[in-house]
Amino acid sequence: MAKTAISLDAELVVEVMVLAGVGNPQDAVELVVRDYIARGHRTEARVAARDETRREDETRPSDTQG
């Protein structure tokens, strides 16, 4: 896997390390990035499920035809 080197504010990294409960800045930043990606995937899945439900509701015939 390719590696990328970036500069971050030390206070931000320390705060992430404390919140994540890790002692290594590399691990802390990787956890944050992985969590961000996972949240994005969960959001996409919820939106897709909601859209699918709406499509099903729109194609269902109405019960109140008379």
URLIN-V818321 format. One record per residue. N is the residue number from 0. RES is the residue in one letter. PHI is phi in radians with two decimals (* if undefined). PSI is psi in radians with two decimals (none if undefined). Layout:
n=N res=RES phi=PHI psi=PSI
n=N res=RES phi=PHI psi=PSI
//
This chain:
n=0 res=M phi=* psi=2.39
n=1 res=A phi=-1.25 psi=2.58
n=2 res=K phi=-1.96 psi=2.60
n=3 res=T phi=-2.20 psi=2.35
n=4 res=A phi=-1.83 psi=2.25
n=5 res=I phi=-2.37 psi=2.81
n=6 res=S phi=-1.82 psi=2.33
n=7 res=L phi=-2.27 psi=2.69
n=8 res=D phi=-1.08 psi=2.20
n=9 res=A phi=-1.04 psi=-0.64
n=10 res=E phi=-1.12 psi=-0.66
n=11 res=L phi=-1.11 psi=-0.77
n=12 res=V phi=-1.14 psi=-0.73
n=13 res=V phi=-1.11 psi=-0.72
n=14 res=E phi=-1.11 psi=-0.72
n=15 res=V phi=-1.12 psi=-0.72
n=16 res=M phi=-1.04 psi=-0.75
n=17 res=V phi=-1.16 psi=-0.84
n=18 res=L phi=-1.11 psi=-0.67
n=19 res=A phi=-1.45 psi=-0.28
n=20 res=G phi=1.27 psi=0.58
n=21 res=V phi=-2.06 psi=2.71
n=22 res=G phi=-1.83 psi=0.12
n=23 res=N phi=-2.18 psi=2.18
n=24 res=P phi=-1.01 psi=-0.68
n=25 res=Q phi=-1.03 psi=-0.84
n=26 res=D phi=-1.11 psi=-0.69
n=27 res=A phi=-1.08 psi=-0.82
n=28 res=V phi=-1.17 psi=-0.71
n=29 res=E phi=-1.09 psi=-0.70
n=30 res=L phi=-1.07 psi=-0.75
n=31 res=V phi=-1.11 psi=-0.79
n=32 res=V phi=-1.14 psi=-0.76
n=33 res=R phi=-1.12 psi=-0.69
n=34 res=D phi=-1.11 psi=-0.73
n=35 res=Y phi=-1.06 psi=-0.78
n=36 res=I phi=-1.14 psi=-0.77
n=37 res=A phi=-1.09 psi=-0.71
n=38 res=R phi=-1.09 psi=-0.71
n=39 res=G phi=-1.07 psi=-0.73
n=40 res=H phi=-1.16 psi=-0.70
n=41 res=R phi=-1.14 psi=-0.69
n=42 res=T phi=-1.11 psi=-0.78
n=43 res=E phi=-1.04 psi=-0.72
n=44 res=A phi=-1.16 psi=-0.73
n=45 res=R phi=-1.13 psi=-0.75
n=46 res=V phi=-1.12 psi=-0.74
n=47 res=A phi=-1.10 psi=-0.74
n=48 res=A phi=-1.13 psi=-0.73
n=49 res=R phi=-1.11 psi=-0.77
n=50 res=D phi=-1.12 psi=-0.68
n=51 res=E phi=-1.12 psi=-0.73
n=52 res=T phi=-1.10 psi=-0.74
n=53 res=R phi=-1.09 psi=-0.73
n=54 res=R phi=-1.10 psi=-0.71
n=55 res=E phi=-1.12 psi=-0.72
n=56 res=D phi=-1.15 psi=-0.63
n=57 res=E phi=-1.25 psi=-0.55
n=58 res=T phi=-1.56 psi=-0.20
n=59 res=R phi=-1.30 psi=2.31
n=60 res=P phi=-1.19 psi=2.60
n=61 res=S phi=-1.30 psi=2.45
n=62 res=D phi=-1.42 psi=-0.26
n=63 res=T phi=-1.79 psi=0.87
n=64 res=Q phi=-1.73 psi=2.37
n=65 res=G phi=-2.47 psi=none
//
